[in-house]
């Protein structure tokens, strides 16, 4: 199984376990934001869902470590970690979120 196919399977399982809808919303937001911190994503998701910062941080950690579609960097020890989606997985996320690449590109 190729790496992309493996990641697609992991993402499908992640979205399939989404009973509240905020996992899919998270994936939609990471495509729109390009770069984000846990606090930024929490602020955006918490407008629609009752989700704690720890739940969002846990979800980001899971996506980065188990699914493997996020990169992270930190400018200094005083700044928060900034996450970005690896370019090769953006189309897979768009497919799972249910948006065509054209509709997301116009954002």
N, C-alpha and C positions, 0 to 999 in steps of 0.2 A: 504494500500500500504506500502510495506516495505521501510526502509530507503534507501537501495541500489537501489531499483526500482525508488524511488523518485529522487535520485541523478542522475541516468541514464537518466531520463526524462529531468531534468534540463540541463544536459550536452548536450543531443541531441538538445534541443532548442538553446543552446548557439552556437553549431556548425552549426545548420541549418541557423542561422542568419548571418553566415560568408560569406559576399559577396566578401571580399578581399582575404581571405585565411589565414590571419595572426592569426586568432583564432585557427585554426587547427595546424598551425605551433607552436603556443604558447604551446598547449597541448603536442605536440611532444617534444618540448624542455624541458618542465618540467620533463618529464619521463627520458630524457637523462641526464639532469643535476643533478637530485636528490635533491640538495640544490641550491638555487639561490636567488639573490636579484633582485629588479626591474631593476637596472642599468645593471646587467649581461644579463638579458633576453632582455632588450631593445637593447643592443649592438648586440646580436645575431639576433634578428628579423629585426633590421634596415638594416642589410646587404642585405636582400631580399625585404623588404617592406618599403614604406615611412610612417613610424609610429613615433609619438612623444613619448617622455618619459612619458608624462602625460596620453596618451592613454594606454600605457603598464601598468602604475601604476593603472589606472582605471580598466583595465581588471583583474589584479591580485586581486584588492580589491573586485571586483564583484565575481570572482571565490571563494575567501575565504569566503565572507560573505553570498552570495546567494546560491552558489552551495554547498559549504561546504567540498571541497576535499583537502584544503590546511591547514597546520599548520604553525605557525610563531613563531619565537623567536628572542629576541634581547639581546645580551650580556651586553651592557651598553647603556646609552643614547647617546653616541658618535658613536656607530656603526649602520650600516643599518640593517633593518629587514631582516632576512633570512627565506625563505619559503621552505617547503618541502611538497610533496604529501603524504597524509595519505595512508599507505600501502594497506588498504582494497579497495582502488579505482584505483589502478594502472592498473589492468586488464580491468576495464571499460574504462579507458582512451585509453589504447592500442587498444581496440575494436573500439572505435570511431575514432581514428586517422587512422585506417585501416592497422595496422601492427599486425602481429602475435606476441605473447609473445616471441617466440624464436628469431625473427629477432631483437627485441629491446634488448633482454638480451645479445646479443653479442656485444653491444656497449661499 
